């Protein structure tokens, strides 16, 4: 079946295709309205060596980097993603979903602080609160270990919380999936109706089983012909000498 034939079938069975397309349009509109647009704000922070450790570099923390800083960043990120941290952040007024992780392809203790939600203003405010909470947790970790203030690892903001951007990829994917599925099901319905209309009415009738076989007439033996009867009588009446019997 070529495209021209498909188009002819669609035109011929428009009364099946049209309701399917209208229903598909209604479903895609519902998906567009029911799934809200999500916004995302992200900031970047880094961990710096203590002021005591940077004395040899004239107090420049960016010249004094250690592998332990990356390990500390990983531990801090895991703590900020824990259930306890989520409860603390919620109490502070953070809404939406937050995530903290080491920045991709980072060559140092850089961390991404990301907040996702449906309200742009609340997302931006939540990202700022998350950055402040991360700095607070870093200090608490070191205070619990009785680290002197001059020997504490510090946190610095590299990129402040950015203006929230709309994340429409997920919603577009759902809309495309619903639209494609509705169109395919509409075509299936069209060709199903077309196939039913093309099938002859008597083709699907089944021959009834158990029909008795037709009785064939029994062979009737052929009757004796008159000539044969006369010859028999003649043999009985003619004697040995050829004369007839008295």
C-alpha positions as CSV (number, residue, x, y, z in Angstrom):
1,X,0.0,0.0,0.0
2,X,1.5,3.3,-1.1
3,X,0.9,6.8,0.3
4,X,-1.7,7.6,-2.3
5,X,-3.8,4.6,-1.2
6,X,-3.4,5.5,2.4
7,X,-4.6,9.1,1.7
8,X,-7.6,7.7,-0.2
9,X,-8.5,5.5,2.7
10,X,-8.2,8.4,5.2
11,X,-10.4,10.6,3.0
12,X,-12.9,7.8,2.6
13,X,-13.1,7.1,6.3
14,X,-12.9,10.6,7.5
15,X,-15.7,10.1,9.9
16,X,-13.5,7.7,11.9
17,X,-10.3,9.7,11.6
18,X,-11.8,13.1,12.6
19,X,-13.0,12.1,16.1
20,X,-9.7,10.4,16.8
21,X,-7.8,13.6,15.9
22,X,-10.1,15.7,17.9
23,X,-9.6,13.4,20.9
24,X,-5.8,13.5,20.4
25,X,-5.9,17.3,20.3
26,X,-7.9,17.4,23.5
27,X,-5.5,15.1,25.3
28,X,-2.4,17.1,24.2
29,X,-4.1,20.3,25.5
30,X,-4.8,18.6,28.8
31,X,-1.2,17.5,29.1
32,X,0.0,21.0,28.3
33,X,-2.3,22.5,31.0
34,X,-1.9,19.8,33.7
35,X,1.9,19.5,33.6
36,X,3.3,22.8,34.9
37,X,6.5,24.5,33.6
38,X,9.5,23.9,35.9
39,X,12.1,26.5,36.5
40,X,15.7,25.9,37.6
41,X,18.3,28.1,39.3
42,X,21.9,27.1,39.8
43,X,24.9,28.5,41.7
44,X,28.5,27.4,41.9
45,X,30.6,27.4,45.0
46,X,34.1,26.2,45.8
47,X,36.0,25.2,48.9
48,X,39.1,27.1,49.8
49,X,42.0,26.2,52.1
50,X,42.3,27.7,55.5
51,X,43.9,31.1,56.0
52,X,46.6,29.3,58.1
53,X,47.5,27.0,55.2
54,X,47.8,29.9,52.7
55,X,50.4,31.8,54.7
56,X,53.1,30.4,52.5
57,X,51.3,31.7,49.4
58,X,50.9,35.3,50.8
59,X,47.3,34.4,51.9
60,X,46.1,33.6,48.3
61,X,43.8,30.6,48.8
62,X,43.6,29.9,45.0
63,X,47.3,29.0,45.0
64,X,46.9,26.5,47.7
65,X,44.8,23.5,46.7
66,X,44.8,20.1,48.1
67,X,43.1,16.8,47.2
68,X,41.4,16.8,50.7
69,X,39.3,19.8,49.6
70,X,37.7,17.7,46.9
71,X,37.0,14.9,49.4
72,X,35.4,17.4,51.7
73,X,33.2,18.8,48.9
74,X,32.0,15.3,48.1
75,X,31.1,14.6,51.8
76,X,29.4,18.0,52.1
77,X,27.3,17.3,49.0
78,X,26.2,14.0,50.3
79,X,25.1,15.6,53.6
80,X,23.2,18.3,51.9
81,X,21.2,15.7,49.9
82,X,20.2,13.8,53.0
83,X,16.8,13.6,54.5
84,X,17.9,15.6,57.5
85,X,19.1,18.4,55.4
86,X,15.9,18.4,53.3
87,X,13.9,18.8,56.5
88,X,16.1,21.7,57.7
89,X,15.9,23.4,54.3
90,X,12.1,23.1,54.3
91,X,12.0,24.7,57.7
92,X,14.1,27.6,56.3
93,X,11.6,28.1,53.5
94,X,13.2,26.2,50.6
95,X,10.6,25.0,48.2
96,X,10.9,22.7,45.2
97,X,13.6,20.1,44.8
98,X,17.2,20.8,45.5
99,X,20.4,18.9,44.4
100,X,24.0,19.4,45.4
101,X,26.9,17.7,43.6
102,X,30.5,18.2,42.5
103,X,30.5,20.1,39.2
104,X,30.9,18.1,36.0
105,X,34.5,18.1,34.7
106,X,35.6,20.1,37.7
107,X,39.4,20.4,38.3
108,X,38.9,21.3,41.9
109,X,36.4,21.3,44.8
110,X,33.7,23.1,42.8
111,X,30.0,22.3,43.7
112,X,26.8,22.9,41.9
113,X,23.8,24.0,44.0
114,X,20.6,23.5,42.0
115,X,16.9,24.2,42.9
116,X,14.0,23.2,40.7
117,X,10.4,24.4,41.2
118,X,7.3,25.8,39.5
119,X,7.6,29.4,40.9
120,X,10.5,31.4,39.5
121,X,10.8,33.8,42.4
122,X,10.6,31.0,45.0
123,X,13.2,29.0,43.1
124,X,15.7,31.9,43.1
125,X,15.1,32.6,46.8
126,X,15.5,28.8,47.6
127,X,18.8,28.7,45.8
128,X,20.1,31.6,47.9
129,X,19.0,29.9,51.1
130,X,20.6,26.6,50.0
131,X,24.0,28.4,49.4
132,X,23.8,29.9,52.9
133,X,22.9,26.6,54.5
134,X,25.8,24.8,52.7
135,X,28.2,27.4,54.2
136,X,26.7,26.9,57.6
137,X,26.9,23.1,57.4
138,X,30.6,23.3,56.4
139,X,31.4,25.3,59.5
140,X,29.4,23.0,61.7
141,X,31.3,20.0,60.5
142,X,34.6,21.5,61.5
143,X,33.3,22.9,64.8
144,X,32.3,19.4,65.8
145,X,35.9,18.3,65.2
146,X,37.2,21.2,67.3
147,X,39.0,22.8,64.4
148,X,40.5,26.2,65.1
149,X,38.9,29.1,63.2
150,X,42.2,29.9,61.4
151,X,42.5,26.3,60.2
152,X,38.9,25.9,58.9
153,X,38.1,25.3,55.3
154,X,36.2,28.1,53.8
155,X,33.5,28.4,51.1
156,X,33.4,31.0,48.4
157,X,30.8,31.7,45.7
158,X,32.0,31.5,42.2
159,X,28.7,31.9,40.4
160,X,25.8,33.4,42.4
161,X,22.2,31.9,42.0
162,X,21.2,32.5,38.4
163,X,17.9,33.7,37.1
164,X,15.6,30.7,36.9
165,X,15.2,29.2,33.4
166,X,12.2,27.3,32.2
167,X,12.7,23.5,31.8
168,X,10.3,22.6,29.1
169,X,12.0,19.4,27.8
170,X,9.9,17.0,30.0
171,X,6.6,18.6,29.1
172,X,7.4,18.7,25.4
173,X,8.3,15.0,25.5
174,X,4.9,14.1,27.1
175,X,3.0,16.2,24.6
176,X,4.8,14.6,21.6
177,X,4.2,11.1,23.1
178,X,0.5,11.7,23.6
179,X,0.1,13.3,20.1
180,X,1.9,10.5,18.3
181,X,0.1,7.8,20.2
182,X,-3.3,9.4,19.4
183,X,-2.5,9.8,15.7
184,X,-1.4,6.2,15.4
185,X,-4.5,4.8,17.2
186,X,-6.7,6.9,14.9
187,X,-5.0,5.4,11.8
188,X,-5.4,1.9,13.2
189,X,-9.1,2.6,13.7
190,X,-9.4,3.9,10.1
191,X,-7.8,0.9,8.5
192,X,-9.7,-1.5,10.8
193,X,-13.0,0.0,9.6
194,X,-11.8,-0.1,6.0
195,X,-10.9,-3.8,6.3
196,X,-14.3,-4.6,7.7
197,X,-16.1,-2.8,4.9
198,X,-14.1,-4.6,2.2
199,X,-14.7,-8.1,3.6
200,X,-17.6,-9.8,1.6
201,X,-20.7,-10.5,3.7
202,X,-20.8,-14.2,3.0
203,X,-17.0,-14.8,3.2
204,X,-17.0,-15.3,7.0
205,X,-20.0,-17.7,7.0
206,X,-18.9,-21.1,8.1
207,X,-20.4,-24.3,6.6
208,X,-22.6,-26.0,9.2
209,X,-21.1,-29.2,10.6
210,X,-23.0,-32.5,11.0
211,X,-24.9,-32.2,7.7
212,X,-26.2,-35.7,6.8
213,X,-24.8,-37.2,3.7
214,X,-27.1,-37.4,0.6
215,X,-28.5,-40.9,0.2
216,X,-27.5,-42.4,-3.2
217,X,-30.0,-44.7,-4.8
218,X,-29.2,-48.4,-4.6
219,X,-28.4,-50.1,-7.8
220,X,-31.4,-51.9,-9.3
221,X,-30.6,-55.2,-10.9
222,X,-31.3,-55.2,-14.6
223,X,-34.5,-57.2,-15.6
224,X,-34.2,-60.2,-17.8
225,X,-34.7,-59.3,-21.4
226,X,-37.5,-61.0,-23.4
227,X,-35.0,-62.6,-25.9
228,X,-33.2,-64.5,-23.2
229,X,-36.5,-66.0,-21.8
230,X,-37.5,-67.2,-25.3
231,X,-34.2,-69.0,-25.8
232,X,-34.6,-70.8,-22.5
233,X,-38.0,-72.1,-23.4
234,X,-36.8,-73.3,-26.8
235,X,-34.0,-75.3,-25.3
236,X,-36.5,-77.1,-23.0
237,X,-38.8,-78.0,-25.9
238,X,-36.3,-79.2,-28.5
239,X,-35.2,-82.8,-28.3
240,X,-31.9,-84.5,-29.1
241,X,-32.9,-85.2,-32.7
242,X,-34.0,-81.6,-33.3
243,X,-37.7,-82.4,-33.2
244,X,-40.0,-80.6,-30.9
245,X,-41.3,-82.3,-27.8
246,X,-44.8,-83.9,-28.1
